[in-house]
Structure formats: C-alpha cells, structure tokens
Amino acid sequence: MNEQQENSLVLGLGNPLLGDDRIGLHLVEDLAKINSLAGLARFQCSVQAGLYLLDLLIGFQQVIFVDSLVHPQEEPGHVKCWQMPETASYIKGSSPHYIGVHSMLTIGEKLNLRLPEKLWLIGITIKDGLQISEHFSRPIRQKYPQILNQVKRQVEEILLHKIKTAKVRDPALPVNLF
C-alpha cells in the first residue's frame, strides 16, 4: 500500500439484500477495478453501520463514503456529493442504523482515536431502501453506467484535490446518515 492509499479510504456502504440500497457496495467494487484510480486510495465495502464503522475509519486522513440516499420525491440515480464539517456537529437526527455519523465521531473523539480530517459523502438517490431484492430497480439498473461515471469523477476530484466544495451547511444534506 502506498502513502496515498494509506491516507484515503473510499468506503462503499449498503445491504446486498435490499435492492437499490446495495448501490454503494457495487460502485466501490467497480471503482476498485478502474486503472486510473489504482494507487489513489484504499477501496473497501462494508455492510456494517453506525459504531461498527468507527474501526474502519481509524488512521485515515480522508474517507469518502459511497452510499444510497432514500429520497422518494427525487428521481432515482442522482449523484450528490458533500464534504462534511470537521465535527459533523450539525449532522444529528435519527438513523435507521441506530447511531449516526455525529454520534460515531463524538465517541471516537472521546476515545482519542485518530479519525479522518476530511469526510465526504457521495450519495445516490433511491426511492426505496427496504425492498428485499438481490437486484437493482429498473431505473437504477438503466442508469448504472452513468452513475458509475459520475461517482468515479467525484472520487477522482476529491482524491486529486481538484474539488472546490465549500464547507456549507447544505439544507439538502440528510440528517439520518448511516
């Protein structure tokens, strides 16, 4: 593992049995196979959530989460990217995984763990994250190549420090992260 890989983690999240919720897992598996991304980061997938993710973050300077975002009012397949504030103090709220990013980071800080300086979320909108299926819905399946290309571009921009995203409290940022 080179220095860049030791510093950056691209973490795909999801449940492989819940249809479109699995998109973060598939995207990161596919990103790991792309030559232009080789050596830029460590690519890993996890079906874990909440406090279980804390161990995966320790020691990295930068983590990019790739996950689904349930948004029934929005067309499935939109790719959104946010840089989370250092403390993530405004990311509060209920989480289907019982503990959200804010709580996880707060616990990590209290334990004096070496946590990432920068956290990013690349979210892909889906209509339903609870549909039991080992396959994507038709809209996600049809848009998957475009989604993969958009996520690849976002990951490259972040890892190559080309992205110019201000740390803004985005009102569209979901409060129930992970």
NORLIN-V258565 format. One record per residue. PSI is psi in radians with two decimals (999 if undefined). NEAR is the number of other C-alpha atoms within 12 Angstrom. D_FIRST is the distance of its C-alpha to the first C-alpha in whole Angstrom. Layout:
PSI|NEAR|D_FIRST / PSI|NEAR|D_FIRST
This chain:
2.25|14|0 / 3.09|12|4 / -0.72|14|7 / -0.77|23|8 / -0.62|24|6 / -0.42|22|6 / -0.43|28|10 / 2.41|39|11 / 2.27|41|12 / 2.00|49|14 / 1.94|42|16 / 2.29|43|19 / 2.66|41|22 / 3.12|37|25 / 2.06|31|27 / -0.17|27|28 / 0.04|19|31 / 0.92|26|32 / -2.02|29|33 / -0.34|41|31 / -0.31|41|30 / -0.02|41|27 / -0.64|50|26 / -0.67|47|23 / -0.84|35|21 / -0.76|39|22 / -0.79|41|21 / -0.62|36|18 / -0.75|25|18 / -0.65|26|19 / -0.65|37|17 / -0.35|28|14 / -0.07|18|16 / 2.11|21|16 / -0.68|13|15 / -0.29|16|16 / -0.19|30|13 / 2.29|22|11 / -0.16|25|8 / -0.44|30|10 / 2.95|34|9 / 2.37|34|8 / 2.23|37|11 / 2.63|32|13 / 2.64|32|17 / 2.44|31|20 / 0.00|27|23 / 2.92|24|24 / 2.99|29|25 / -2.34|30|27 / -0.47|23|26 / -0.44|24|24 / -0.36|30|21 / -0.79|32|21 / -0.58|22|19 / -0.45|35|16 / -0.38|35|16 / 2.26|26|16 / -0.25|22|14 / 2.54|28|13 / -0.45|27|15 / 2.33|36|15 / 2.32|40|16 / 1.96|43|18 / 2.37|47|20 / 2.05|47|21 / 2.89|43|25 / 2.67|44|28 / 1.99|41|31 / 2.08|33|34 / 1.46|25|37 / -0.43|14|40 / -0.16|12|42 / 2.62|17|39 / 2.34|18|38 / 2.53|32|35 / 0.03|39|32 / 2.39|30|32 / 2.21|35|29 / 2.56|32|29 / 2.30|37|26 / 2.48|34|27 / 2.20|32|25 / 2.54|34|26 / 2.75|25|28 / -0.76|25|26 / -0.26|24|28 / 0.50|31|29 / -0.37|18|32 / -0.08|24|34 / 1.47|30|32 / 2.88|23|35 / 3.14|21|37 / 2.69|18|37 / 2.44|22|34 / -0.19|18|34 / 0.24|23|31 / -0.45|20|33 / 2.24|27|31 / -3.08|30|30 / -0.80|40|27 / -0.87|31|29 / -0.73|31|30 / -0.82|34|27 / -0.67|37|26 / -0.77|25|29 / -0.77|23|28 / -0.72|26|25 / -0.72|20|26 / -0.49|12|29 / 0.09|14|27 / 0.69|12|25 / 2.61|20|22 / 1.64|22|19 / 2.82|31|19 / 2.53|31|18 / -0.53|26|20 / 2.30|31|20 / 2.34|33|21 / 2.61|39|22 / 2.13|37|24 / 1.95|41|24 / 2.49|43|27 / 2.13|44|29 / 2.41|35|32 / 2.79|37|34 / -0.70|27|37 / 2.12|28|37 / 0.15|30|34 / 0.14|23|36 / 2.05|20|37 / 2.05|17|37 / 2.57|17|35 / 0.21|18|32 / 2.70|21|33 / 2.74|32|33 / 2.85|26|36 / -0.84|15|38 / -0.72|22|37 / -0.74|32|33 / -0.75|21|33 / -0.58|15|35 / -0.05|24|33 / -0.80|27|29 / -0.68|19|28 / -0.70|19|29 / -0.82|34|28 / -0.76|34|24 / -0.75|21|25 / -0.75|25|26 / -0.72|37|23 / -0.81|35|21 / -0.75|25|22 / -0.79|33|22 / -0.77|46|18 / -0.79|26|18 / -0.70|20|21 / -0.87|32|19 / -0.54|32|16 / 0.17|20|17 / 0.63|17|20 / -0.16|12|23 / 2.43|18|24 / 1.05|15|27 / 2.19|19|28 / 2.67|13|30 / 1.56|19|30 / 2.47|17|33 / 1.61|19|34 / 2.05|18|34 / -0.32|10|37 / -0.11|17|36 / 2.17|29|33 / 2.56|31|33 / -0.14|26|34 / 0.91|26|33 / 2.27|37|29 / 999|42|27
